[in-house]
C-alpha cells in the first residue's frame, strides 16, 4: 500500500518504508489506545522492543508527512472493520 501526495508522480518522490510490525504498533497504541505494556504483550514482544518499534513508526510517518514523501506500507493487510469511526 502506498500513500503519497496527490498530483505528484511516485517516481519523483522519496520513499519512506513502514514495516508491518510498525503499522501494527501504531494501530495498537493510537487506535486501540492500549498501553505500551498491553500492546507489547499482544504483539508477543518486550515493552522496550515495542517502544523502539512505535518510535520508529512515528518517525517514518512524520518524515513522510513533513517532507511530502511517499509512505510505503510493506506487506500491509489493513483492518478496515468499522470498529473505529473515521474522522
Beta strands, then each sheet from edge to edge (+ up, - down):
strand 1: 2-3
strand 2: 15-18
strand 3: 70-73
sheet 1: 1+ 3- 2-
end
